[in-house]
Amino acid sequence: MTLCFILVASLGCTAANQDEPEKNKESKATTIMQDFQSLSQQEATLEEIANFINNNISQVAKEDASTMVNEFEEMQKEQLAQFEAMFSPDAMQTKLAEEYPAIAKQEAVKDPELKALLDKTNNSGYKVETAEGSFFPIIDYQFYEKFSAYVTTDSQDYIHIMAVESKQVPAKDAALVIGWDEILQRAQNQEKFLITHKNSVKANEIKNLYQKYVTFTLYGANNTPLFSYETNTLNPKAKEIYLAASKNPGNSEYLKMLSLYLEVLAKNNFVLTEEVKQYRDQISK
């Protein structure tokens, strides 16, 4: 009986010892999330919050990690105007223009004031973008890639889609700067996200992005039109890529839409007629 009592007590202590690390882990995760919310409410800088996430994200559940990352993104959106204001003075625009080659190559810049601004910008999760001769900050979703391993699957896929967007924006100065094949590929990735993660908190954002790519697909852009302004004929390169992609649409509603669009175009000798315009306007809605 004494031996049995010792064995039972020993097993009980072992179980208790095994439970203890798990409880400590849960307690620490709870404390981290409380500290994160406190830091956010204290209006800490984006740099401070980014550092906090970086130092603690591995110690919380994927759902909590996603919450931190999502809230950080919302803070970035809210504070973007403040960073834009730092870039807007003419003197700063001049410095940015002079040193943009170095900035684009991620090399050291010479001007101390510009360097301080760029350090603050980069550490806050933004990057420098340029269009129409101006320089301005945008959210750098490649900054989020270091968090990707710790968040939920939908957040991982969202980060991947958005990192592609911020690495190479699709259009500048009302002209497409990516190829027609890249437009189709990005649109399909966005469609896949909406099917796979239809209940994601990021579904609406991807839906809006997807709609933009549908517009690119059907219309092109003002300075890169899908149809020639002179002849109203379909861009030859787009035609080649579209026809190849639409051969095997599979379960993609996007590619099925493209296939039907091409059928209407074929009936009209791939010319932007009134029939094509009406069909295009209808499916774009």
Backbone torsions as a table, in degrees:
resi	resn	phi	psi	omega
1	MET	NA	-41.0	178.7
2	THR	-62.5	-41.4	179.0
3	LEU	-62.4	-42.7	178.6
4	CYS	-61.2	-44.1	-179.6
5	PHE	-60.5	-41.9	-179.9
6	ILE	-64.0	-42.4	-179.5
7	LEU	-64.6	-44.4	179.7
8	VAL	-62.9	-45.0	179.7
9	ALA	-63.1	-39.0	-179.8
10	SER	-65.0	-44.4	179.0
11	LEU	-63.4	-38.7	179.0
12	GLY	-63.9	-41.5	178.7
13	CYS	-66.1	-38.7	179.2
14	THR	-62.0	-44.8	179.8
15	ALA	-62.8	-41.6	-179.7
16	ALA	-64.4	-40.1	179.7
17	ASN	-66.2	-34.3	178.4
18	GLN	-69.8	-35.7	-179.4
19	ASP	-72.1	-28.7	-173.1
20	GLU	-60.3	-48.4	179.1
21	PRO	-60.2	-37.0	-179.8
22	GLU	-65.9	-40.6	178.0
23	LYS	-65.6	-40.4	178.0
24	ASN	-63.2	-38.7	179.2
25	LYS	-64.2	-44.7	179.0
26	GLU	-64.2	-41.0	179.6
27	SER	-63.8	-41.2	179.9
28	LYS	-67.0	-39.0	178.9
29	ALA	-63.6	-40.5	178.4
30	THR	-63.3	-43.1	179.0
31	THR	-63.0	-41.0	179.7
32	ILE	-60.9	-44.9	-179.1
33	MET	-66.9	-36.7	176.2
34	GLN	-64.7	-42.3	178.7
35	ASP	-65.1	-36.9	179.0
36	PHE	-64.0	-46.1	179.4
37	GLN	-64.0	-39.3	178.6
38	SER	-63.6	-42.1	179.6
39	LEU	-63.2	-40.8	179.5
40	SER	-64.9	-42.6	-177.9
41	GLN	-70.3	-25.2	178.3
42	GLN	-80.5	3.2	180.0
43	GLU	57.8	47.2	175.2
44	ALA	-66.1	159.5	179.6
45	THR	-70.8	159.5	177.4
46	LEU	-61.7	-34.1	177.8
47	GLU	-61.5	-44.8	-179.7
48	GLU	-64.6	-42.0	-179.1
49	ILE	-68.5	-41.5	178.0
50	ALA	-60.8	-41.5	178.1
51	ASN	-64.6	-39.6	179.2
52	PHE	-63.1	-45.6	179.6
53	ILE	-61.4	-46.5	-177.8
54	ASN	-59.2	-37.6	-176.9
55	ASN	-82.0	-17.8	-171.7
56	ASN	-125.0	-10.4	-172.2
57	ILE	-62.8	-27.8	-178.3
58	SER	-74.0	-9.6	-173.9
59	GLN	-105.6	7.3	179.2
60	VAL	-122.5	166.4	178.8
61	ALA	-66.9	158.3	-177.9
62	LYS	-58.1	-37.0	179.8
63	GLU	-64.7	-42.3	178.4
64	ASP	-69.1	-37.4	177.3
65	ALA	-61.3	-42.2	178.0
66	SER	-63.9	-38.2	178.1
67	THR	-60.9	-45.2	179.5
68	MET	-61.8	-45.1	-178.1
69	VAL	-66.2	-42.4	179.6
70	ASN	-63.6	-41.9	-180.0
71	GLU	-68.3	-35.1	176.9
72	PHE	-63.4	-41.4	178.2
73	GLU	-61.7	-41.4	178.5
74	GLU	-63.4	-38.9	176.8
75	MET	-63.3	-40.3	177.6
76	GLN	-60.2	-43.4	179.7
77	LYS	-62.9	-41.1	-179.0
78	GLU	-66.7	-35.0	-175.1
79	GLN	-96.5	1.3	-178.3
80	LEU	-59.4	-40.6	-179.5
81	ALA	-60.8	-36.0	179.1
82	GLN	-65.1	-40.1	178.5
83	PHE	-71.0	-36.9	176.8
84	GLU	-59.7	-38.0	179.6
85	ALA	-64.1	-32.8	178.1
86	MET	-68.3	-27.7	-178.0
87	PHE	-86.7	-20.4	-167.3
88	SER	-73.1	-30.2	-179.3
89	PRO	-54.1	142.9	-177.9
90	ASP	-57.4	-39.2	-178.9
91	ALA	-62.3	-39.8	179.6
92	MET	-71.5	-37.6	177.0
93	GLN	-61.6	-38.6	178.2
94	THR	-63.8	-44.6	178.8
95	LYS	-62.9	-40.9	179.4
96	LEU	-63.7	-41.7	179.2
97	ALA	-63.3	-41.3	-178.2
98	GLU	-67.4	-34.9	-173.4
99	GLU	-110.6	10.8	-177.5
100	TYR	-61.2	-37.5	176.8
101	PRO	-54.3	-41.2	178.3
102	ALA	-69.3	-39.3	179.5
103	ILE	-62.4	-44.7	-178.2
104	ALA	-63.0	-33.6	179.6
105	LYS	-89.1	2.0	-178.1
106	GLN	58.8	38.7	175.6
107	GLU	-97.9	167.5	-178.4
108	ALA	-67.2	140.1	175.1
109	VAL	-100.0	156.2	-173.1
110	LYS	-88.8	-38.2	-173.9
111	ASP	-73.1	124.7	-177.1
112	PRO	-61.8	-41.7	-179.4
113	GLU	-64.8	-43.0	178.3
114	LEU	-66.0	-41.1	179.0
115	LYS	-60.4	-42.1	179.8
116	ALA	-63.1	-41.5	179.2
117	LEU	-66.0	-42.8	-179.0
118	LEU	-67.5	-37.9	177.1
119	ASP	-62.3	-45.3	179.4
120	LYS	-63.5	-40.9	180.0
121	THR	-63.7	-49.8	-177.9
122	ASN	-66.6	-42.0	-179.6
123	ASN	-68.9	-17.4	178.7
124	SER	-94.7	3.7	175.5
125	GLY	87.0	22.1	175.6
126	TYR	-112.2	168.8	173.9
127	LYS	-139.9	162.9	-179.4
128	VAL	-88.4	131.4	175.5
129	GLU	-124.3	158.0	-179.9
130	THR	-135.7	144.7	176.5
131	ALA	-162.7	141.2	177.9
132	GLU	52.4	36.5	176.2
133	GLY	79.3	4.0	179.5
134	SER	-111.4	158.3	179.5
135	PHE	-122.2	137.4	-174.8
136	PHE	-157.0	160.2	179.5
137	PRO	-89.1	147.7	170.5
138	ILE	-133.0	161.9	176.9
139	ILE	-66.9	130.6	-180.0
140	ASP	-98.1	98.8	-177.2
141	TYR	-75.4	-11.2	170.5
142	GLN	-67.6	-24.3	174.9
143	PHE	-59.6	-29.7	-176.9
144	TYR	-81.0	-14.1	-173.3
145	GLU	-62.5	-27.1	178.2
146	LYS	-70.9	-15.4	177.9
147	PHE	-94.0	-10.7	-168.0
148	SER	-58.7	-37.6	-176.6
149	ALA	-66.8	-16.4	-172.5
150	TYR	-104.7	-5.7	-174.3
151	VAL	-104.3	174.7	-179.4
152	THR	-68.8	166.0	-176.0
153	THR	-60.5	-41.9	-179.6
154	ASP	-66.1	-36.2	177.1
155	SER	-67.7	-37.8	176.5
156	GLN	-60.3	-47.2	-178.7
157	ASP	-67.1	-35.9	177.3
158	TYR	-63.9	-46.1	179.3
159	ILE	-60.0	-42.3	-179.5
160	HIS	-62.3	-47.2	-179.7
161	ILE	-61.3	-45.6	-176.4
162	MET	-73.7	-29.6	177.0
163	ALA	-66.0	-37.4	175.4
164	VAL	-61.8	-41.2	-179.5
165	GLU	-65.0	-45.8	-175.8
166	SER	-76.8	-26.7	176.9
167	LYS	-66.9	-41.2	177.3
168	GLN	-142.6	99.7	178.9
169	VAL	-61.4	147.3	-174.8
170	PRO	-73.6	-26.9	-175.6
171	ALA	-145.0	145.5	174.5
172	LYS	-141.1	143.8	177.5
173	ASP	51.3	40.4	178.4
174	ALA	62.4	24.6	178.2
175	ALA	-130.6	143.2	176.3
176	LEU	-70.7	136.4	177.4
177	VAL	-116.5	8.6	171.7
178	ILE	-123.1	159.0	-176.8
179	GLY	-76.4	166.5	178.4
180	TRP	-63.2	-34.0	178.0
181	ASP	-66.1	-37.2	178.5
182	GLU	-68.6	-36.1	176.8
183	ILE	-60.2	-46.8	-179.6
184	LEU	-63.5	-41.5	-178.6
185	GLN	-65.6	-44.6	-179.9
186	ARG	-64.7	-41.1	179.8
187	ALA	-62.1	-40.3	179.3
188	GLN	-66.7	-37.8	176.8
189	ASN	-64.4	-39.0	177.8
190	GLN	-67.2	-41.5	177.3
191	GLU	-61.3	-43.2	179.2
192	LYS	-60.5	-41.2	177.8
193	PHE	-59.4	-45.9	-176.5
194	LEU	-65.7	-28.4	177.0
195	ILE	-79.8	-45.6	-175.5
196	THR	-74.0	-35.5	-174.0
197	HIS	-125.1	49.9	-174.8
198	LYS	-62.6	-22.5	179.7
199	ASN	-99.9	8.7	-179.4
200	SER	-67.6	148.7	176.2
201	VAL	-66.5	-14.6	-180.0
202	LYS	-98.5	4.6	-176.1
203	ALA	-60.4	-43.1	-178.3
204	ASN	-65.2	-38.1	179.3
205	GLU	-65.9	-41.5	177.5
206	ILE	-69.9	-33.7	177.2
207	LYS	-62.1	-42.9	177.7
208	ASN	-64.6	-40.5	178.2
209	LEU	-64.7	-42.5	179.2
210	TYR	-60.9	-41.1	178.8
211	GLN	-61.6	-37.6	177.9
212	LYS	-62.3	-39.6	-179.7
213	TYR	-73.8	-30.1	172.5
214	VAL	-62.6	-41.3	177.3
215	THR	-62.8	-45.0	176.1
216	PHE	-57.7	-42.5	-177.3
217	THR	-62.5	-42.4	-174.1
218	LEU	-86.8	-30.4	-172.8
219	TYR	-118.1	-26.8	-167.7
220	GLY	78.9	-145.6	176.6
221	ALA	-132.9	167.6	-175.8
222	ASN	-53.0	-44.8	-178.6
223	ASN	-97.1	1.4	171.9
224	THR	-136.9	67.3	-175.1
225	PRO	-70.1	148.7	176.3
226	LEU	-67.9	-30.5	179.1
227	PHE	-117.1	138.2	179.9
228	SER	-59.4	135.2	176.6
229	TYR	-67.3	-27.7	-177.1
230	GLU	-82.4	-44.4	-172.8
231	THR	-112.3	-10.4	-177.5
232	ASN	64.7	16.2	179.5
233	THR	-90.1	153.4	-179.5
234	LEU	-66.4	137.2	176.7
235	ASN	-53.4	124.3	-174.9
236	PRO	-58.0	-41.5	-179.5
237	LYS	-67.4	-42.3	177.5
238	ALA	-62.2	-41.5	179.3
239	LYS	-58.0	-47.9	-180.0
240	GLU	-59.5	-47.3	-177.1
241	ILE	-69.5	-42.2	-179.4
242	TYR	-63.2	-45.2	-179.3
243	LEU	-62.8	-40.7	179.5
244	ALA	-65.7	-42.5	-177.1
245	ALA	-69.7	-30.7	-174.1
246	SER	-85.8	-3.3	-178.9
247	LYS	-65.5	-36.9	-178.4
248	ASN	-128.9	76.7	-176.6
249	PRO	-69.5	-21.5	-178.6
250	GLY	57.5	-131.7	179.6
251	ASN	-95.3	7.3	-176.6
252	SER	-78.7	115.4	176.8
253	GLU	-67.0	-30.0	178.2
254	TYR	-63.7	-48.2	180.0
255	LEU	-70.0	-31.4	175.2
256	LYS	-64.7	-41.6	176.3
257	MET	-59.9	-43.9	179.6
258	LEU	-63.2	-40.5	179.7
259	SER	-62.4	-43.3	178.8
260	LEU	-66.8	-36.5	177.7
261	TYR	-61.7	-42.5	179.9
262	LEU	-68.3	-31.7	176.5
263	GLU	-63.1	-43.6	178.0
264	VAL	-65.4	-40.7	178.5
265	LEU	-63.0	-41.0	-179.3
266	ALA	-61.8	-37.7	178.1
267	LYS	-64.2	-23.7	-177.5
268	ASN	-109.6	24.0	178.0
269	ASN	56.2	30.8	177.8
270	PHE	58.4	37.4	176.8
271	VAL	-115.1	142.9	-179.1
272	LEU	-77.5	83.7	177.7
273	THR	-90.0	177.2	177.5
274	GLU	-62.8	-36.7	178.0
275	GLU	-62.1	-44.0	179.4
276	VAL	-65.1	-42.7	179.2
277	LYS	-58.9	-46.6	-178.8
278	GLN	-64.6	-41.9	179.1
279	TYR	-65.7	-43.8	-179.6
280	ARG	-61.8	-45.1	179.4
281	ASP	-63.0	-36.1	-179.0
282	GLN	-66.9	-48.6	-176.1
283	ILE	-75.0	-25.0	178.6
284	SER	-68.4	-24.1	178.0
285	LYS	-80.5	NA	NA
